[in-house]
Amino acid sequence: MTDNTFFVIWLVSFFLYFVIYTFWIPYRTQVRIEQWLRSEDSDDTLLLSLGVIVKSIREQALHDFEEFMLPRARESLTKFWSGAMGNAVKEIGKTEEGSKLSMLSSMAQDLSGQPWYVQAMATKFLPIIENATKTQGSAKKTLEKGLGIRK
């Protein structure tokens, strides 16, 4: 066998190898996959695999939400309630009744360093305390009576 003959055989075998592995096998694989996808056998398998993919996406989305969004939401709520309590203290101090309610004002100032949920609950209790201080006059009259006996 001469060098030219060897080179031609090598070139033909390389060309066949290249054509078979680069074009023919991928084409046949694609045709078989398409036939399987169009058949009824693939429906159940695809639904199961789609369920796994959707579950994985949901878990990742939940994980991302917990890692990224929840800390930002907590921070925003904390800033909101801190600002709300600070504004409430300022507004209470400006009014005539607010100057009388130093206890209420000092409570609001004390709450400024607390977590947002404590401040949120306090905003519900502050009006109750304010109403209680408005009815203070009737409480004094009861104390003056001294169990029904006038002093």
C-alpha positions in Angstrom: 0.0 0.0 0.0 1.4 3.3 -1.0 1.2 6.5 0.8 -1.3 7.9 -1.6 -3.6 4.9 -1.2 -3.3 5.2 2.6 -4.1 8.9 2.5 -7.2 8.3 0.3 -8.5 5.5 2.6 -7.8 7.7 5.6 -9.6 10.7 4.0 -12.6 8.6 3.0 -12.9 7.0 6.5 -12.5 10.4 8.2 -15.2 11.8 5.9 -17.5 8.9 6.6 -16.9 9.2 10.3 -17.5 13.0 10.2 -20.7 12.6 8.3 -22.1 9.8 10.4 -21.3 11.2 13.8 -21.9 14.9 13.0 -25.0 14.7 10.8 -26.6 11.3 10.4 -26.7 10.1 14.1 -28.1 13.5 15.4 -30.6 13.6 12.7 -31.8 10.0 13.4 -31.9 10.8 17.1 -34.0 13.9 16.5 -36.4 11.9 14.3 -36.8 9.2 17.0 -37.3 11.8 19.8 -40.0 13.6 17.7 -41.8 10.3 17.0 -41.7 9.5 20.7 -43.0 13.0 21.7 -45.9 12.6 19.2 -46.8 9.2 20.6 -49.2 8.6 23.5 -46.5 7.0 25.6 -44.8 10.3 26.1 -47.8 12.1 27.6 -47.5 10.6 31.1 -43.8 10.8 31.2 -43.8 14.4 30.2 -46.4 15.3 32.7 -44.4 13.7 35.5 -41.2 15.4 34.5 -43.0 18.7 34.1 -44.4 18.3 37.6 -40.8 17.8 38.9 -39.6 20.9 37.1 -42.5 23.1 38.4 -42.0 21.8 41.9 -38.3 22.7 41.7 -39.1 26.2 40.3 -41.6 26.8 43.2 -39.1 25.7 45.8 -36.4 27.9 44.3 -38.8 30.9 44.1 -39.9 30.3 47.8 -36.2 30.1 48.8 -35.4 33.3 46.9 -38.4 35.0 48.5 -37.3 34.0 52.0 -33.7 35.0 51.4 -34.3 38.3 49.6 -37.8 39.7 50.0 -38.6 38.9 53.6 -35.6 40.8 55.1 -36.4 43.8 53.0 -40.0 43.7 54.0 -39.1 43.5 57.7 -36.7 46.4 57.3 -39.4 48.5 55.5 -42.0 47.7 58.2 -39.5 48.6 60.9 -38.7 51.9 59.2 -42.4 52.6 58.7 -43.5 52.0 62.3 -40.5 53.9 63.6 -41.4 56.9 61.5 -45.1 56.5 62.5 -44.3 56.5 66.2 -42.0 59.5 65.9 -44.6 61.4 64.0 -47.2 60.5 66.6 -45.0 61.8 69.4 -44.5 65.1 67.5 -48.2 65.5 66.9 -49.1 64.7 70.4 -46.7 67.2 71.8 -48.1 70.0 69.5 -51.7 69.8 70.8 -52.9 71.2 74.1 -54.2 67.8 75.3 -50.9 66.2 74.2 -48.9 68.4 76.5 -51.1 67.1 79.3 -50.4 63.6 78.2 -46.7 63.4 79.1 -47.1 59.8 80.0 -48.5 58.9 76.6 -45.7 60.9 74.9 -43.0 59.2 77.0 -44.5 55.8 76.2 -44.4 56.6 72.5 -40.7 57.7 72.8 -39.9 54.5 74.7 -41.4 52.4 71.9 -39.2 53.9 69.2 -36.5 51.3 69.8 -38.8 48.4 70.0 -39.6 45.9 67.1 -42.2 46.9 64.6 -44.8 44.4 65.9 -44.6 45.9 69.4 -45.0 49.4 68.0 -47.9 48.2 65.9 -49.7 46.8 69.0 -48.9 50.0 70.9 -50.6 52.1 68.3 -53.7 50.1 69.1 -53.3 50.7 72.8 -52.4 54.4 72.7 -56.0 55.5 71.9 -57.3 53.3 74.7 -54.9 55.0 77.1 -55.9 58.4 75.8 -59.6 57.7 76.3 -58.8 56.5 79.9 -57.1 59.8 80.6 -60.1 61.8 79.3 -62.3 60.1 81.9 -59.9 60.9 84.7 -62.3 63.5 86.1 -64.9 61.0 87.1 -62.3 58.8 88.7 -61.3 61.7 91.0 -65.0 62.3 92.1 -65.2 58.6 93.0 -62.1 58.9 95.2 -63.4 62.0 96.9 -66.6 60.2 97.8 -64.7 57.6 99.8 -67.0 54.6 99.5 -70.1 56.7 99.4 -69.2 58.9 102.4 -68.6 62.5 101.5 -65.4 63.9 103.0 
